[in-house]
Amino acid sequence: MSSRTPAYKKVYSQMMEMITNETYPIGSLVPREPDLCELFSVSRTTLRKAMELLAHEGFVDIKQGRGTEVLDFKATQKLNHVTSFSETLEAKGFIVESKSTHIDKIVPPASVLEELTLAPGTEVVRIQRIQIANGKPIAIITNYIVADLVPDITMDAGKFVSLYHHLESKYGIKITSARDNIKAKVSDFLESELLQISIGSALLVDRRITFSGNKPIENVIMIVDAAKYEFAVNLVGRPG
């Protein structure tokens, strides 16, 4: 972090790292104000400004006379049900918006056509978005959809937040299952700029194929700020 960075932002970054790495777990109270001032070698004014920023972004809840509690800041997507990214965030109480949505038709990479069982050279609909939660960018999403299923969707940029709800309500597409492949990576320069995070921050990359019945209808690449999102998988039984 630059030496020109204001002191309260340095404290904010250090506190956020301590919260996300569970030095201060969800539901716990962070140390008292005098202890934090001593820990970071800052004034109460500087500390309070950092804590107010953390509170504004949903990391902590400041209660006079009770202390500062670490909130459940992560949206958890349960993979035993097919939910969209936006639906998961909204269920956790986030205000979700799409920023700079762009919809066009392209011939995608061969791997996408193969996963959608389409012939080489086939055009698909591509939807590119940055998803915002509580005013902060949290994910870069690129969807590839079988074009015949969504006529005129190129006219719908900015008209929906949850793509799955839009597909169901406007086009009558019933989403029945999905296959997710999730991996971790660190952010490069472009991802860091778009998500407003430091270069090298932890990201989750979810590559999903969505099905209606037995037919693949969508391929999506979702790049998510790992500090604000997680996946949960329920497993039952052992192989016989």
C-alpha positions as CSV (number, residue, x, y, z in Angstrom):
1,M,0.0,0.0,0.0
2,S,1.3,3.4,-0.9
3,S,2.9,5.7,1.7
4,R,0.3,8.3,0.5
5,T,-2.6,6.1,1.6
6,P,-4.5,7.8,4.4
7,A,-3.9,6.2,7.8
8,Y,-7.6,5.2,8.2
9,K,-7.5,3.3,4.9
10,K,-4.5,1.4,6.1
11,V,-6.3,0.5,9.3
12,Y,-9.4,-0.4,7.3
13,S,-7.4,-2.8,5.0
14,Q,-5.6,-4.4,8.0
15,M,-8.9,-4.9,9.9
16,M,-10.6,-6.3,6.8
17,E,-7.8,-8.8,6.3
18,M,-8.0,-9.9,10.0
19,I,-11.8,-10.3,9.6
20,T,-11.6,-12.3,6.3
21,N,-8.8,-14.6,7.6
22,E,-10.9,-15.1,10.8
23,T,-8.5,-13.6,13.3
24,Y,-11.8,-12.0,14.3
25,P,-14.4,-14.6,13.4
26,I,-18.0,-13.9,12.4
27,G,-20.1,-13.2,15.5
28,S,-17.1,-12.2,17.7
29,L,-16.4,-8.8,19.1
30,V,-13.3,-7.0,18.0
31,P,-10.9,-5.6,20.7
32,R,-11.8,-2.4,22.5
33,E,-11.0,0.9,20.9
34,P,-8.0,1.7,23.1
35,D,-6.5,-1.7,22.3
36,L,-7.0,-1.2,18.5
37,C,-5.5,2.3,18.7
38,E,-2.4,0.8,20.4
39,L,-2.3,-2.1,17.9
40,F,-2.3,0.1,14.8
41,S,-0.5,3.1,16.5
42,V,-3.3,5.5,15.4
43,S,-5.6,8.1,17.1
44,R,-9.2,7.3,18.0
45,T,-10.3,9.6,15.2
46,T,-8.4,7.6,12.6
47,L,-9.6,4.3,14.1
48,R,-13.3,5.4,14.2
49,K,-13.1,6.5,10.5
50,A,-11.8,3.0,9.6
51,M,-14.4,1.2,11.6
52,E,-17.2,3.4,10.2
53,L,-16.0,2.4,6.7
54,L,-16.1,-1.3,7.7
55,A,-19.6,-0.8,9.1
56,H,-20.8,0.9,5.9
57,E,-19.5,-2.1,3.8
58,G,-21.3,-4.6,6.1
59,F,-18.2,-6.1,7.8
60,V,-19.0,-5.0,11.3
61,D,-21.9,-3.7,13.4
62,I,-21.0,-0.9,15.9
63,K,-23.1,-0.8,19.0
64,Q,-22.6,1.9,21.6
65,G,-22.0,0.3,25.0
66,R,-21.8,-3.3,23.6
67,G,-18.8,-3.3,21.3
68,T,-18.2,-3.9,17.6
69,E,-19.4,-7.3,16.3
70,V,-18.1,-9.0,13.1
71,L,-21.0,-9.6,10.8
72,D,-21.7,-12.5,8.4
73,F,-20.4,-10.6,5.4
74,K,-20.1,-13.5,3.0
75,A,-22.8,-14.6,0.7
76,T,-23.0,-18.4,0.6
77,Q,-24.2,-20.2,-2.5
78,K,-25.5,-23.7,-1.7
79,L,-24.7,-25.9,-4.6
80,N,-27.4,-28.5,-4.0
81,H,-29.8,-26.0,-5.6
82,V,-29.5,-24.1,-8.8
83,T,-29.5,-20.4,-7.9
84,S,-28.1,-17.4,-9.7
85,F,-25.4,-15.3,-8.2
86,S,-27.9,-12.4,-7.8
87,E,-30.5,-14.6,-6.1
88,T,-27.9,-15.8,-3.6
89,L,-26.9,-12.3,-2.7
90,E,-30.5,-11.0,-2.4
91,A,-31.4,-13.9,-0.1
92,K,-28.6,-12.7,2.2
93,G,-30.1,-9.2,2.3
94,F,-27.7,-7.5,-0.2
95,I,-28.9,-4.8,-2.5
96,V,-27.8,-6.2,-5.9
97,E,-27.4,-4.3,-9.2
98,S,-25.7,-4.9,-12.5
99,K,-23.2,-2.4,-13.8
100,S,-22.3,-1.8,-17.4
101,T,-24.2,-4.8,-18.9
102,H,-23.3,-5.5,-22.5
103,I,-25.1,-8.1,-24.6
104,D,-24.0,-9.2,-28.1
105,K,-23.8,-12.2,-30.4
106,I,-20.4,-13.8,-31.1
107,V,-18.8,-17.1,-32.1
108,P,-17.4,-18.2,-28.7
109,P,-14.3,-20.2,-28.0
110,A,-14.5,-23.8,-29.2
111,S,-14.7,-25.1,-25.6
112,V,-17.9,-23.2,-25.0
113,L,-19.5,-24.6,-28.2
114,E,-18.5,-28.1,-27.2
115,E,-20.0,-27.7,-23.8
116,L,-23.2,-26.4,-25.3
117,T,-23.2,-29.2,-27.9
118,L,-23.2,-26.7,-30.8
119,A,-21.6,-27.0,-34.2
120,P,-18.3,-25.1,-34.8
121,G,-18.9,-21.5,-35.9
122,T,-22.3,-21.2,-34.3
123,E,-23.1,-17.8,-32.8
124,V,-24.3,-17.6,-29.2
125,V,-25.6,-14.7,-27.1
126,R,-22.9,-13.3,-24.8
127,I,-23.8,-11.3,-21.7
128,Q,-21.1,-9.4,-19.9
129,R,-21.7,-7.8,-16.5
130,I,-20.1,-6.5,-13.3
131,Q,-22.4,-7.3,-10.4
132,I,-22.6,-4.8,-7.5
133,A,-23.6,-5.7,-3.9
134,N,-24.4,-2.9,-1.5
135,G,-22.7,-0.5,-3.9
136,K,-19.4,-2.4,-4.2
137,P,-18.3,-4.5,-7.2
138,I,-18.2,-8.2,-6.2
139,A,-18.1,-10.3,-9.5
140,I,-17.3,-10.2,-13.2
141,I,-19.8,-12.5,-15.0
142,T,-19.8,-13.7,-18.7
143,N,-22.7,-15.8,-19.8
144,Y,-22.9,-17.6,-23.1
145,I,-26.5,-18.7,-24.0
146,V,-27.9,-20.8,-26.9
147,A,-29.1,-18.0,-29.2
148,D,-32.3,-19.7,-30.5
149,L,-33.6,-19.8,-26.9
150,V,-33.5,-16.1,-26.3
151,P,-34.6,-14.0,-29.3
152,D,-34.2,-10.3,-29.0
153,I,-32.4,-10.6,-25.6
154,T,-29.8,-8.1,-27.0
155,M,-32.5,-5.4,-26.4
156,D,-32.7,-6.3,-22.6
157,A,-29.4,-4.8,-21.4
158,G,-30.0,-3.1,-18.1
159,K,-33.5,-4.6,-17.8
160,F,-32.7,-7.4,-15.4
161,V,-30.5,-8.2,-12.4
162,S,-31.1,-12.0,-12.0
163,L,-30.5,-13.6,-15.4
164,Y,-32.2,-16.9,-14.4
165,H,-35.3,-15.1,-13.3
166,H,-35.3,-13.2,-16.6
167,L,-34.9,-16.5,-18.6
168,E,-37.8,-18.1,-16.7
169,S,-40.2,-15.2,-16.7
170,K,-39.7,-13.8,-20.3
171,Y,-38.6,-16.9,-22.2
172,G,-40.3,-19.7,-20.2
173,I,-36.9,-21.6,-19.8
174,K,-37.0,-24.0,-16.9
175,I,-33.6,-24.5,-15.4
176,T,-33.3,-28.0,-14.0
177,S,-29.7,-28.6,-13.1
178,A,-26.1,-27.2,-13.4
179,R,-22.6,-28.5,-13.3
180,D,-20.0,-26.2,-11.6
181,N,-16.2,-26.3,-11.7
182,I,-14.7,-24.0,-9.1
183,K,-11.1,-23.1,-8.7
184,A,-9.1,-20.4,-6.9
185,K,-6.8,-17.8,-8.4
186,V,-5.3,-14.4,-7.7
187,S,-6.5,-11.2,-9.4
188,D,-4.6,-9.7,-12.2
189,F,-4.5,-6.0,-13.1
190,L,-7.7,-5.8,-15.1
191,E,-9.7,-7.9,-12.5
192,S,-8.3,-5.8,-9.7
193,E,-9.4,-2.6,-11.5
194,L,-12.9,-3.9,-12.2
195,L,-13.5,-5.3,-8.7
196,Q,-11.7,-2.4,-6.9
197,I,-9.3,-4.7,-5.0
198,S,-5.6,-5.1,-4.8
199,I,-3.6,-7.0,-7.4
200,G,-3.0,-10.5,-6.1
201,S,-6.3,-10.7,-4.1
202,A,-8.0,-14.0,-3.7
203,L,-10.6,-14.8,-6.3
204,L,-13.0,-17.7,-6.9
205,V,-13.7,-18.7,-10.5
206,D,-16.9,-20.7,-11.2
207,R,-17.3,-22.2,-14.7
208,R,-20.9,-23.5,-14.9
209,I,-22.9,-25.3,-17.5
210,T,-26.7,-24.9,-17.0
211,F,-29.2,-27.4,-18.2
212,S,-32.9,-27.5,-19.1
213,G,-33.8,-31.1,-18.9
214,N,-30.9,-32.9,-20.6
215,K,-30.0,-30.0,-22.9
216,P,-27.2,-27.6,-22.0
217,I,-28.4,-24.0,-22.5
218,E,-25.8,-21.8,-20.9
219,N,-22.1,-21.6,-20.1
220,V,-21.0,-19.0,-17.6
221,I,-17.7,-17.9,-16.2
222,M,-18.0,-16.0,-12.9
223,I,-15.0,-14.4,-11.3
224,V,-15.8,-13.4,-7.7
225,D,-14.1,-11.5,-4.9
226,A,-13.4,-14.4,-2.5
227,A,-13.4,-12.1,0.5
228,K,-17.1,-11.6,0.0
229,Y,-18.5,-14.8,-1.3
230,E,-18.2,-18.6,-0.7
231,F,-19.8,-21.8,-1.9
232,A,-21.2,-24.6,0.3
233,V,-21.7,-28.2,-0.9
234,N,-23.9,-30.7,0.9
235,L,-22.6,-34.3,0.5
236,V,-24.6,-37.4,1.5
237,G,-23.4,-40.9,1.9
238,R,-20.4,-42.9,0.7
239,P,-19.9,-44.8,-2.5
240,G,-21.1,-48.4,-2.1
